[in-house]
Amino acid sequence: MSTEAVIMMIVAMLVIWGGLLAAIVSLSRSGSPGVAEIHRDL
C-alpha cells in the first residue's frame, strides 16, 4: 500500500472510532431512561 493509502485508512479509522467513542460518551452522560419512562404507542 502506498503512503497516501495508509494515511487515508488511518484517518478513516479515527473518524469511525471517534464517532463511536463520542456516541458512547454521549449515551453514558445522558443516562438511559428507566422502565417507567419508556412509553410505547401501540
N, C-alpha and C positions, 0 to 999 in steps of 0.2 A: 504494500500500500504506500502511496505517496505521502509526503509530509502534510500536504493540504487535506488529504482524505482523513488522516489521523486526527488533525486538529478539528475538522468539522464533526467527526464522530465524537470526540471528547466534548465539544460544545453542545451537541445534541443530547448526549447523555446527561450533562449538567443541567440542561433545561428540563428534561423529563424528570430526573431525580429531584431537582429543586422544586418543581411543581408538586411532586408527590409529598415532599417534606413540608411544603407550605400548606398543603391540604390537611395533612395530619396535625400540624401545629394549630391550624385554624379550628379543626374539629375538637381538639383537646381543650382549647381555650374556651370555646363556646359551650361545651358540655352537651351531652346527649339529652334529649327530652325524656322525662320519666314516663312510666306506663300511663299515668293519669293524664299526661299532657298530650298523648297521641290520640287524635280524633280521625276516624275514617268515615268518609261519606259513602255509604253503600246503598 
